[in-house]
Amino acid sequence: MFGIIGKYLTTAWLRFFLLCQTGFLSVYLILDFMEKFGRFSKSGASLFAILQFFIFKLPEMVGQTMPFSVLMATLLSLGMISRNSELTAMRSCGLGITRIVAPFLLLGLICSLFLLINSEFVVPGSYHKMEHVEKVVIKKQGIHTFFRLNNIWFRSNNLILKAKLFEPATVTLKGVTIWDISPDMLPVRRMDAEKAIYGTEGWELQNVRIRSFEGAGGVSLLERLAVPLSLKVDDLRVLDNNADNFSFMKLRDYATSLEQGGYAAGRYKTMMHAKLALPFGAFVMVVLGIPFALKTGRTSGVATGIGAGVAIGFAYFIINAAIQSYGRSGILPPLVAAWGANFIFVLSGIWLSMTVRHQ
């Protein structure tokens, strides 16, 4: 009997999930297309290039919309069986609430595992291709800046820069090495600096060690040295933000290399743990959606369910972003900051479920 009921509940949930996921993706695509189509057209982009951009963006869109779809499917499916008195019939047959909602919890866990795989193995590659299409194919920009996870690289005429870390708050590059090369690609001198600060006159190296390879060579020390780099701060900020789309393994390697170099890695360790925590937001949505659906299912309509879903979803993501910001700034430990919102909302869902049982 439970097997038949489980299949029935699973089918109902999947029907609402596919409907919501299709709807959210469609709205996302339409709004994003309307926003970007004009700018892409002015750049002379072909329709094929624009389609490529949105195809490569689909995995990211799925990751952002699926938790909402999971929440809506839980609210609507449980609300439906409650309004139709099917929930009462199931309980009269001896099925407890835990056994009734078990299929929804399992489906939420499956969606979380799917989002984890998508975030770790699909999104990093698709995002890289999407960015290439946007900057190189559509906007016809040259690629001068590369943010490899262990280093930042930039070439400006005869200068090649390598830096371990960029801090947007202080506009500072740390662990800087600059090679001055000849037209024949031979090293003329090497400059190693503790940091480089961006000011009104451009980039200035501080605590510099200069090693010359011309003639007899030699080493000299300077407290400050201005360098004519065409690197823009906005380029570095974009690279810093793109780290959100890197995989857990790459972020872990990057954070480890920063710590080995003596730099603070709290920001990237928080992002690393969040790569595992955020996909499980789908499971959290199920845990939190179940008591809301059971409390209001018989007396509310579809509009109320949708409103509750939107409110719960936004509350989760706003609180999650706020807690993670404390982790990135070093106020909270990275693990606590990444998983804090999940822990809070799961406990809230469990507490609400206990109140439903006693009604």
Protein Blocks (a to p, Z undefined) as FASTA:
>chain_A
ZZmmmmmmmmmmmmmmmmmmmmmmmmmmmmmmmmmmmmmmmnopafklmmmmmmmmmmmm
mmmmmmmmmmmmmmmmmmmmmmnommmmmmmnopafklmmmmmmmmmmmmmmmmmmmmmm
mmmmmmmmmmmmmmmmmnopacfbdcdfkbccddehjaccddfbdcfklopaehiacddd
dfkopafbdcddfbdcddfkopadehiadddfehjbpadddfbdcdddfbdfklmmmmmm
mmmmpcfklmmmmmmmmmmnopafklmmmmmmmmmmmmmmmmmmmmmmmmmmmmmmmmpc
fklmmmmmmmmmmmmmmmmmmmmmmmmnomacfklmmmmmmmmmmmmmmmmmmmmmmZZ
